[in-house]
């Protein structure tokens, strides 16, 4: 069994990316090669582990908070959310690069004082996003010409006061936001690597069944859009990494 804290390949730069992981198959996916190419050694810290509560954020050059099938507001049901929010808050105050995906974006919003709540419906499947003016000049610009992506959420959040909105959908107005050059949150899943997509279908089987969604439809979407999604993921990650500024 893999250790709760898993360290990636060592690199010459000594830079580290700490990725907080809620379910094993929702990892950095197609973002990982771009992070590695930029010189980051990737470490996964799995929730529910002692390593999460003792994680020293100051030692990580970058923090990525990944997705998961729980609510960012369910502290009583999932006690690890409290130390996780503390880690995010410390990282925000330090001004270090920070990325949140789905649940991760919601937790960043919550750490900044915004409300996270059920959206009133599930948004699951391959659907387009609409970029704002700011989004078209952001790391998300590959989605301007090819807006399809994977959505898998039932919650949403109020946009933090400090944030710039980058993308929306009809059902969910706040699909992506940035704060300066070093903080970005995605409600959708630009990181998904469809080569591991079958794990999503198995891991979220109960949610799909309760929502009345057919896994074969999602599987066909992954086949149809997978190549383009992986290519966009590499470009999005590379674009974001290239804009990172110096920490205060």
N, C-alpha and C positions, 0 to 999 in steps of 0.2 A: 504493500500500500504506500502511496506517495505521501511524504511528509507534508504536514500542514503548511510549512514554509518551504517552498521549492525554489531553489536558486538556478537561474539559467546559466548559460555558458559564460565564463569569465571573459572580460574584454580588456583591451589595452587602455581604454580611456578611464576605466574605473567608475563610470556612471551607472547608476542603478534606477530601474523602474519597478516600483512596488505596485503590484496589481492585487487589489482586494477582490476575492472571488467568492460568490455566494452559492453557485452550483457549478459543478466541475466543467460542464460542457460550454458554459458561457464564459469563455476566456477571451484573450486579446485577438484571437482569430487571425484574420488577414491583416491586422495592424502589426502583428508581432514582427514580421520580416523587416518592415520599415524601421521599427524601433531598434532592432538589432543592427541594421545597417547604419543607423545614426550613432551607434556605439553604446547602447544601453544593455546592461545585463538585466534580464527580466526575472523578478522574484514574485511568486504567487503566495499570498497569505489567505488561507481559507477561513471563512467566518466560523465561529464556534470553537476556535482554537485559542490556546493560551497566547500564541504568537500575536494574535490580533490585539489583545489588550496590552501586550508589552511592546508592540511595534514602536520603534523610535523613528518618527517621521523625519526628523532632522537628518537622518542618515540616508534617506532616499532622495535622489535628485528629482524624481518624478513620481507622482501618485496617480493611479488609474483605479477608479471605483467601478466595478463591472455590474452587470444586470443580475436580476433574480426575481423569482415569482412571489414576492411578498410586498407589503406596503411599507413605504418609508416612514410611516407614522405608527407602526405596530410595535411600539417599544415594549409593552407588557408581554406580548406574545413572543417577541424576538429580542431578548435583553442585549444581544451583541450590538444592536443598533446604537446604543448610547456610546460605548467606546469608539465605534466606527465614526459617529458624528464628531466626537472629540478629535479624532485623528484628522478628519477633513478640515475642521476648524483650525487646527494648528497649522496645517499645510497652507490654508488660505492666508493666515496671518503671516506666514513665512514668505509668501509670494512665490513659492516654487511652482513649477508646471503641474497642473492638475486637470485631469480629464474624467468625466463621468458619463457612463452609458446606461440609458434606461433607468433602472433603480438608482444607479450612481449619480445620474444627473438630478434626480429627485432629491437625493440626499445632499448634494451640493446646494440646491435651492433651499432645502430646509435649514442647512447650516448657516445660510445667509438670512434666515428669518422669514422665508416665504412659506406659504401653506401648500401642502401636498394632499391630494384628495382624489376619490374615485371620479373618473371622467363621465360616468354614466353609460359606458359601453366599452366593449373590447375592440381594439384596433389591432388585428392580427392578420398578417399576410404581406404579400408584395404589392405595394402601392406607392404612388409618387409623393414627393414632398414639393412644396413651393418655396423657393428661396426669397428672402427679402432683398432689398437693395444691398444691404450690408452683407447678407449671405452670399450674394453673387461675387463679392470681392474677397470672400473669406476662404478658408481651407476647403469649404464645401463647394467651391465653384465647379468641380466636375459634375455636380448634380444639376447644373443649369441646363445642359443639353440632354442629360439622361437622368430624369428625376426619380426613377424607380429605386426602391430600397425595401428592407424588411422592417415591419412594425410588429411589436409584440408587447402590448401594454393595455392596462385598463385604468391606470391612474394618470393624473396630470398634476401640474403645479402652477402657482402664480410666478410670473417672471420676477426674479430678484431685481431690486431697484438699481443695482449697479450694472445689470446685464444688458447686452445688446441682442435683440432677437435676430436669429439667422434663418429660421425655416419654420414652416407651419404646414398643417393639413386642415381640411375642412372639419374634421372631427376633433383635432387637437391643435390648438393655436400655437402652443409653445413646444416646438419640435427640436429646436437647437438654439443655444445661446452661447455667447462668449463674454468674458470679462477681461478686458485688456488683451494682451497677447498670450498670457500664460494659463488661462482658465477657459475650458470649453465643456459644454454639456450637450449630449445627444439623447433625446427621448427615443428616437428610432435606433436601429442597429446597423450603422455603416461598417462595423467591424466584422460582420458575419462572414465566415468561410464556409461556403456551401459543401465543401468536401466533408465536413463533419455535421451536416445539417440533420442527418437521420437521428443523431443524439438529441437534438432539440425536439423532434417529433415524439421520441420515446419519453424523454424527461418531462415534457409538458403534455403527456397524453391525457391526463385527467382534465386539465384546463381546456384542451381542444374538444374533448367530449362534452363538457358542460356548456361550452359555447356553441356546440353543434357544428363544428368545423371538421372537414374531411382532410385527414393528413395527406391523402393522395393529391389533393389540389395544391397544397403547399409544396409537396415534393415536385410537382410539375413546374411550379413557379421557380423553385431553386434551380432546376435544370435549365429553364429558359433564361433566367437572369443571372445565374451564378457567375459566369465568366466576367461579365461586365461589373458585377458587384465587387469581386475580388480586385479587379484592376482599379476601380474607383477607391476602394479602401486603401490601397497602397499610395495613391496620389493624395488622398485626404490626409493620411497620417504624415506623409512626407512634407506636405504643405504646412501642416501645423507645427511640426518639429522645426522647420526652417524659420518660423517666425518667432520662436521663443526668445524672450528677452532675458536680461540679467536679473537675478534675484536682488531684492533690496538689501 
